[in-house]
Amino acid sequence: MAGTDCPIFYLTPGRSLHQELVVLVEAGLSPLEAIKTATLNPAKYFDMEYN
């Protein structure tokens, strides 16, 4: 799951998530798979309703 935890003070929430998604695509995920790591997959993990 992608996330915006910012344990380092110079990481900006939101922007660091975008950078994380880029890295996931560079690592071999499709853009859709990368987006799912920050949206659909967490919803499934927490057993939340999603569309």
C-alpha positions, 0 to 999 in steps of 0.5 A: 500500500502506498502512503504518505507517512512522513518520518523525515521532516523535509518530505511533504505529504501529498507530494511524497505520495506522487513521488512514491507512485512514480517510483512504483511505475519505474519498478514495473507496476502499470500506472493503474496498478500504482494508483490502486496501491493508494486507493483500492488496495487500502480500501480492500485491506480495511474492508471498506466499501469502495467503487 
